[in-house]
Amino acid sequence: MRSNFPALCDLASVLISRRKHRYVLIEDASTGSPLADELKGRRTVIQLIKPQQDKRVRLFTQQALFSAGPRLVSASGSMAAGFP
């Protein structure tokens, strides 16, 4: 699912508010940097993550983070492509 930037900002704001996230990791690529700028100033730590490998390898290396607790990952996003 692709959306325009204002819709992405609105969705991120709603999800952060609804879940009361303390930390939000955003990929430092494409619209990630502008999104992080838009979300700054909230009671949430916004951290940009620089992608260094392909998405499958990055997901594998972050498995412990996902195992540690709930994480919000879009089932219809580009990262979900290719995963069962």
C-alpha positions in Angstrom: 0.0 0.0 0.0 1.5 3.3 -1.0 0.1 6.6 0.2 1.0 10.2 -0.2 3.3 11.9 2.4 0.6 13.8 4.3 -1.4 10.6 4.7 1.7 8.8 5.9 2.3 11.5 8.5 -1.3 11.3 9.7 -1.2 7.5 9.9 2.1 7.5 11.8 0.7 10.1 14.2 -2.4 8.2 14.9 -0.6 4.9 15.4 2.0 6.5 17.8 -0.8 8.2 19.8 -3.0 5.1 19.9 -0.3 2.8 21.1 1.7 5.4 23.2 5.0 4.3 21.7 8.1 5.5 23.5 10.4 4.7 20.5 9.8 4.7 16.8 12.4 3.4 14.3 12.2 4.8 10.8 14.3 3.8 7.9 16.5 6.6 6.8 15.7 6.4 3.1 13.2 7.9 0.8 10.4 9.6 2.9 11.9 8.3 6.2 13.9 11.5 7.0 11.1 13.9 6.3 8.7 11.7 8.2 11.0 11.8 11.2 11.2 15.6 11.0 7.4 15.7 11.0 7.1 13.4 14.1 9.7 15.2 16.2 8.5 17.1 19.2 6.1 14.3 20.4 6.6 12.3 23.6 8.3 9.7 21.4 11.9 9.1 20.6 12.3 9.0 16.8 15.4 7.2 15.6 16.5 7.0 12.0 18.0 3.7 11.0 20.3 3.7 7.9 19.6 0.6 5.7 22.8 -1.4 5.0 21.5 -4.6 3.4 18.4 -5.9 1.7 15.1 -6.1 3.6 15.2 -9.8 4.3 18.7 -9.7 5.8 17.8 -6.6 7.9 14.7 -8.4 9.2 16.7 -11.5 10.1 19.3 -9.5 12.0 16.5 -7.7 14.0 14.7 -10.9 15.0 15.7 -10.4 18.7 14.1 -7.0 18.7 10.8 -8.4 17.3 10.9 -11.2 19.8 11.3 -8.9 22.7 7.9 -7.4 22.5 5.1 -6.1 20.2 6.1 -4.2 17.2 3.9 -2.6 14.5 4.7 -3.9 11.1 2.3 -3.3 8.2 1.1 -6.6 6.7 0.5 -4.9 3.4 3.7 -2.8 3.3 6.6 -3.3 0.9 8.5 -5.1 3.7 5.9 -7.8 3.8 6.4 -8.7 0.1 8.1 -12.0 -0.3 7.3 -13.2 3.2 4.7 -15.9 3.9 
